[in-house]
Amino acid sequence: MSPRILDRELIKSFSPLSGLKPENQSELAAKTAIQELGAGRYLFKQGDTDRRNFYLVRGSVELRSGDKVLVVITGGADETRHPLAPQVPRHLSARASTNIEYFTIDSDLLDILLTWDQTGSFQVGELQVRENEVHGDDWMTAILQTKAFHRIPPANIQALFMRMEHLPRQQGDVIIKQGDQGDFFYIVTAGSCLVTREMPNDKSIKLAELEVGASFGEEALLSDAPRNATVTMLTHGALVRLAKADFNTLLKEPLQQWVSLEQAKQTIAAGGQWLDVRLPSEFERLHPDGAVNIPLYFLRMKLDTLDPKRRYVVCCDTGRRSSAGAYILSERGFDACVLKDGLAAQTSI
């Protein structure tokens, strides 16, 4: 029997797929097939490094350590809402104890989709300054007054302004387009821009208007995800842009600190706090003891609930969403670091 295509209703019953926007659920379902496997065959074996999430639809699977069966999971049970033993390298083997139906999702693709969706309406303004802080066209002064630049070495700031490319633009010019790959970070130096997001019904919604001193485009660079909004010139104006490599070297790296699990535990023991930016369904399944859960798409709205005097260890499955989260915190003056390689790479938490 040939594999059959998933439907969106089935995808919605699995975590964290249920947290995707409907249009991404539908697109993922259309590209994913339910497959069959006979009793006695393995889905994966202990030590495998294949970066796929395996979801059980029907039948029973044994999770094994060596020759020992630790647990038998049956399709439809609550635990099958989550991927089977997702840590990579695999800590366990998964063997079909009956004929089964299952599907797989590339874990990197899923993480990119989650990052994209959870930052969707917040593509802009990472370094944005308040309107009353901008005087005329003095965008450079406004940018230098933001907290992010207080933590950047002076030599980096000098290099940053030297490497910025100046771009005069006309009303109606499209600066970045939703779905394109990220290649530049932008700052508005004259005029204003409109930020919109395309919806599945071919309509677009307005997300924001950007004035002089506002910036956009960094989240696609941070997460290696496609652009999640379109930015168009509302008026005649100008921008400066910084290439991805320069953004990473001059802005991202000074603002971001990566720590090993051992270093993270030392930080927690010294009074720090785990901050998990995954979806609640992911958090409930597995998280570090004492962790606080604030999904990435809520982070900016919840900043006032965090202690500015405390050091935060930001975590997610792979490090992609937590990298974006730590950047947001660091830009706002919080002391934040990122768990290197994410929770999925750890043998114990």
C-alpha positions as CSV (number, residue, x, y, z in Angstrom):
1,M,0.0,0.0,0.0
2,S,1.4,3.4,-0.9
3,P,1.9,6.0,1.8
4,R,-1.1,8.3,2.3
5,I,-1.0,12.1,2.9
6,L,-1.7,13.5,6.3
7,D,-4.6,15.8,6.9
8,R,-4.4,18.9,9.0
9,E,-6.9,17.6,11.6
10,L,-4.5,14.7,12.4
11,I,-1.5,17.0,12.5
12,K,-3.3,19.2,15.1
13,S,-3.4,16.3,17.5
14,F,0.4,16.1,17.9
15,S,2.8,18.4,19.8
16,P,4.4,20.8,19.0
17,L,2.7,20.7,15.6
18,S,-0.5,21.9,17.2
19,G,1.3,25.2,17.9
20,L,1.9,26.0,14.3
21,K,-0.2,28.5,12.4
22,P,-3.0,26.9,10.4
23,E,-1.4,27.7,7.1
24,N,1.8,26.0,8.1
25,Q,0.0,23.0,9.5
26,S,-1.8,22.6,6.1
27,E,1.5,23.0,4.2
28,L,3.3,20.5,6.4
29,A,0.4,18.1,6.1
30,A,0.4,18.3,2.3
31,K,4.1,17.4,2.2
32,T,4.0,14.6,4.8
33,A,2.9,11.0,4.3
34,I,1.7,8.3,6.8
35,Q,4.0,5.3,6.4
36,E,3.7,1.7,7.5
37,L,6.2,-0.6,9.2
38,G,5.9,-4.3,10.0
39,A,6.1,-5.9,13.5
40,G,9.6,-6.5,14.6
41,R,11.2,-3.8,12.6
42,Y,13.0,-0.7,14.0
43,L,12.0,2.9,13.5
44,F,15.4,3.9,14.8
45,K,18.1,2.5,17.0
46,Q,20.0,3.7,20.0
47,G,22.8,6.0,18.9
48,D,21.2,7.1,15.6
49,T,21.8,10.7,14.7
50,D,19.0,11.1,12.1
51,R,17.4,14.5,12.9
52,R,13.7,13.4,12.4
53,N,10.8,13.4,14.8
54,F,8.8,10.2,14.7
55,Y,5.1,10.3,15.5
56,L,3.1,7.1,16.1
57,V,-0.4,7.1,14.5
58,R,-1.5,3.5,15.0
59,G,-0.2,0.3,16.5
60,S,2.4,-0.3,19.3
61,V,6.1,0.5,19.6
62,E,8.6,-0.7,22.2
63,L,11.1,1.8,23.5
64,R,14.2,-0.3,24.3
65,S,17.6,0.2,26.0
66,G,19.8,-2.5,24.5
67,D,17.7,-5.7,24.7
68,K,15.5,-4.4,27.6
69,V,12.0,-3.2,26.8
70,L,11.4,-0.1,28.9
71,V,7.9,0.8,27.8
72,V,5.3,-0.1,25.1
73,I,3.5,2.9,23.6
74,T,0.3,2.5,21.6
75,G,-1.1,4.9,19.1
76,G,-3.8,7.2,20.4
77,A,-2.4,7.2,23.9
78,D,-1.6,10.6,25.5
79,E,2.2,10.0,25.3
80,T,2.0,9.6,21.5
81,R,1.0,13.2,21.1
82,H,4.8,13.8,21.4
83,P,7.6,12.5,19.2
84,L,9.1,9.2,20.2
85,A,12.4,9.5,22.1
86,P,13.4,12.7,20.3
87,Q,16.9,13.2,21.8
88,V,19.7,13.0,19.3
89,P,21.9,10.9,19.4
90,R,19.0,8.5,20.2
91,H,19.1,7.4,23.8
92,L,16.7,4.5,23.1
93,S,15.7,2.2,20.2
94,A,12.1,2.1,18.9
95,R,10.9,-1.3,17.6
96,A,7.4,-2.0,16.2
97,S,5.7,-4.7,18.4
98,T,2.7,-4.7,16.0
99,N,2.2,-3.5,12.5
100,I,2.3,0.3,12.8
101,E,1.5,3.5,11.0
102,Y,3.7,6.5,11.6
103,F,5.0,9.8,10.1
104,T,8.2,11.8,10.4
105,I,9.0,15.5,10.4
106,D,12.4,16.9,9.9
107,S,13.3,18.3,13.3
108,D,15.2,21.3,11.9
109,L,12.4,22.2,9.6
110,L,9.9,22.0,12.4
111,D,12.0,24.1,14.7
112,I,12.4,26.8,11.9
113,L,8.6,26.8,11.4
114,L,8.0,27.2,15.1
115,T,10.5,30.0,15.3
116,W,9.1,31.7,12.3
117,D,5.5,31.4,13.6
118,Q,6.3,32.5,17.1
119,T,8.1,35.6,15.9
120,G,5.6,36.3,13.2
121,S,4.1,39.6,14.3
122,F,7.3,40.7,15.9
123,Q,9.6,40.8,13.0
124,V,10.5,44.4,13.6
125,G,11.8,46.7,16.3
126,E,14.5,44.6,18.0
127,L,16.6,47.8,18.3
128,Q,13.7,50.1,17.9
129,V,13.8,53.4,19.9
130,R,10.9,55.4,21.2
131,E,9.5,58.0,18.9
132,N,10.4,60.9,21.2
133,E,14.0,59.8,21.2
134,V,14.5,60.5,17.5
135,H,15.2,64.1,16.6
136,G,14.9,64.8,12.9
137,D,17.1,62.5,10.9
138,D,19.5,61.8,13.7
139,W,19.1,58.1,13.4
140,M,22.7,57.3,14.4
141,T,22.3,59.0,17.7
142,A,19.0,57.2,18.3
143,I,20.6,53.8,17.6
144,L,23.6,54.5,19.8
145,Q,21.3,55.3,22.7
146,T,19.6,51.8,22.7
147,K,20.7,49.3,25.3
148,A,22.0,46.9,22.7
149,F,24.8,49.2,21.7
150,H,25.9,49.8,25.3
151,R,27.2,46.2,25.3
152,I,29.0,46.3,21.9
153,P,32.7,47.0,21.9
154,P,33.5,50.5,20.5
155,A,35.6,48.9,17.7
156,N,32.6,46.9,16.6
157,I,30.4,50.0,16.5
158,Q,33.0,51.8,14.4
159,A,33.2,48.9,12.0
160,L,29.4,48.5,11.9
161,F,28.8,52.1,10.7
162,M,31.6,51.7,8.2
163,R,30.1,48.6,6.7
164,M,26.6,49.8,6.5
165,E,25.3,50.4,3.0
166,H,23.1,53.5,2.4
167,L,20.0,52.9,0.3
168,P,17.8,55.8,-1.0
169,R,14.3,54.4,-1.7
170,Q,11.1,55.5,-3.3
171,Q,7.5,55.2,-2.0
172,G,6.2,51.7,-2.7
173,D,9.6,50.0,-2.9
174,V,9.6,46.5,-1.3
175,I,12.6,46.2,1.0
176,I,12.1,42.6,2.2
177,K,9.4,40.1,1.1
178,Q,7.8,37.5,3.2
179,G,9.1,34.0,2.5
180,D,12.5,35.2,1.2
181,Q,15.7,34.1,3.0
182,G,17.2,36.7,5.3
183,D,20.4,38.4,4.1
184,F,20.5,41.9,5.6
185,F,19.6,43.8,8.8
186,Y,18.0,47.2,8.2
187,I,17.6,50.6,9.9
188,V,15.3,53.3,8.7
189,T,17.2,56.6,8.3
190,A,14.6,58.7,6.6
191,G,10.9,58.4,5.8
192,S,8.7,55.5,7.0
193,C,8.0,51.9,6.2
194,L,4.9,49.6,6.4
195,V,5.1,46.1,7.7
196,T,2.5,43.5,6.4
197,R,2.0,39.8,6.6
198,E,0.4,37.7,3.9
199,M,-2.4,35.4,5.0
200,P,-3.7,32.2,3.4
201,N,-6.7,33.9,1.9
202,D,-4.4,36.1,-0.2
203,K,-5.1,39.1,2.0
204,S,-2.4,41.0,3.9
205,I,-2.7,42.4,7.4
206,K,-0.8,45.5,8.7
207,L,1.6,44.8,11.5
208,A,3.4,48.1,12.1
209,E,4.7,51.3,10.7
210,L,8.4,52.0,11.2
211,E,9.8,55.5,11.6
212,V,13.3,56.9,11.6
213,G,15.5,54.9,14.0
214,A,13.5,51.7,13.8
215,S,15.2,48.5,12.7
216,F,14.0,45.2,11.1
217,G,15.1,42.0,9.6
218,E,17.3,40.5,12.4
219,E,15.0,37.6,13.4
220,A,15.4,35.9,10.1
221,L,19.2,36.2,10.5
222,L,19.1,34.9,14.1
223,S,16.9,31.9,13.4
224,D,18.0,31.1,9.8
225,A,14.3,31.2,9.0
226,P,12.6,32.8,6.0
227,R,11.3,36.4,6.3
228,N,8.0,36.3,8.1
229,A,6.7,39.7,6.9
230,T,7.0,42.1,4.0
231,V,8.4,45.6,4.5
232,T,7.5,48.4,2.0
233,M,8.4,52.0,1.8
234,L,5.4,54.1,2.9
235,T,7.1,57.3,1.8
236,H,10.2,58.4,-0.1
237,G,13.1,57.8,2.3
238,A,16.3,55.9,3.0
239,L,17.7,53.0,4.9
240,V,21.0,51.5,5.9
241,R,21.6,47.8,5.8
242,L,24.2,45.4,7.2
243,A,25.0,42.1,5.6
244,K,24.3,38.9,7.5
245,A,28.0,38.0,8.1
246,D,28.6,41.5,9.5
247,F,25.5,41.4,11.6
248,N,26.5,38.1,13.2
249,T,30.1,39.2,13.9
250,L,29.5,42.8,15.0
251,L,26.0,42.6,16.7
252,K,24.9,39.1,17.4
253,E,28.1,37.6,18.9
254,P,28.7,40.4,21.4
255,L,25.1,40.2,22.6
256,Q,25.0,36.4,22.8
257,Q,26.7,34.0,25.2
258,W,26.5,30.2,24.7
259,V,26.9,27.9,27.7
260,S,27.3,24.2,28.2
261,L,24.9,22.2,30.4
262,E,27.5,22.2,33.2
263,Q,27.9,25.9,33.0
264,A,24.2,26.4,32.9
265,K,23.8,24.3,36.1
266,Q,26.5,26.4,37.8
267,T,24.6,29.6,36.8
268,I,21.3,28.2,38.3
269,A,23.1,27.1,41.5
270,A,24.4,30.7,41.8
271,G,20.9,32.1,41.7
272,G,20.1,32.1,37.9
273,Q,16.9,31.0,36.3
274,W,16.1,28.6,33.5
275,L,13.8,30.3,30.9
276,D,12.2,27.8,28.4
277,V,10.9,29.6,25.3
278,R,9.2,26.5,23.7
279,L,5.4,26.0,23.5
280,P,3.6,24.8,26.7
281,S,3.0,21.4,25.2
282,E,6.7,20.9,24.7
283,F,7.5,22.3,28.1
284,E,5.1,20.0,29.9
285,R,6.7,16.9,28.4
286,L,10.3,17.7,29.5
287,H,12.0,20.7,31.0
288,P,14.8,21.6,33.4
289,D,13.8,21.6,37.1
290,G,12.5,25.0,38.2
291,A,12.3,26.4,34.7
292,V,9.9,29.2,33.8
293,N,8.0,28.8,30.5
294,I,7.5,31.9,28.3
295,P,6.9,30.9,24.7
296,L,9.1,33.0,22.3
297,Y,6.1,34.7,20.8
298,F,5.1,36.0,24.2
299,L,8.5,37.0,25.4
300,R,8.4,40.7,24.6
301,M,5.0,41.0,26.3
302,K,6.2,39.3,29.4
303,L,9.5,41.2,29.9
304,D,8.1,43.0,32.9
305,T,7.6,39.7,34.7
306,L,11.4,39.0,34.6
307,D,13.9,40.1,37.2
308,P,16.5,42.5,35.6
309,K,18.9,41.6,38.3
310,R,18.8,37.9,37.6
311,R,20.8,35.9,35.0
312,Y,18.7,33.8,32.7
313,V,19.7,30.6,30.9
314,V,17.4,30.5,27.8
315,C,16.7,27.0,26.4
316,C,14.7,25.2,23.7
317,D,15.1,21.9,21.8
318,T,17.9,23.0,19.5
319,G,19.1,26.4,20.4
320,R,17.4,28.2,17.5
321,R,14.4,29.7,19.4
322,S,16.5,30.2,22.5
323,S,19.1,32.1,20.5
324,A,16.4,34.5,19.3
325,G,15.0,34.8,22.8
326,A,18.3,35.5,24.4
327,Y,19.0,38.2,21.8
328,I,15.7,39.9,22.7
329,L,16.6,39.8,26.4
330,S,20.1,41.1,25.9
331,E,18.9,43.9,23.7
332,R,16.6,45.0,26.5
333,G,19.4,45.0,29.1
334,F,18.8,41.5,30.7
335,D,21.7,39.2,31.5
336,A,21.0,36.2,29.3
337,C,22.9,33.2,28.0
338,V,21.8,30.3,25.7
339,L,22.1,26.5,26.3
340,K,24.4,25.3,23.6
341,D,22.8,22.8,21.2
342,G,19.5,22.9,23.1
343,L,17.7,20.4,25.4
344,A,17.5,17.6,22.7
345,A,21.3,17.2,22.7
346,Q,21.6,16.7,26.5
347,T,21.8,13.2,28.1
348,S,20.3,14.5,31.3
349,I,18.7,17.7,32.6
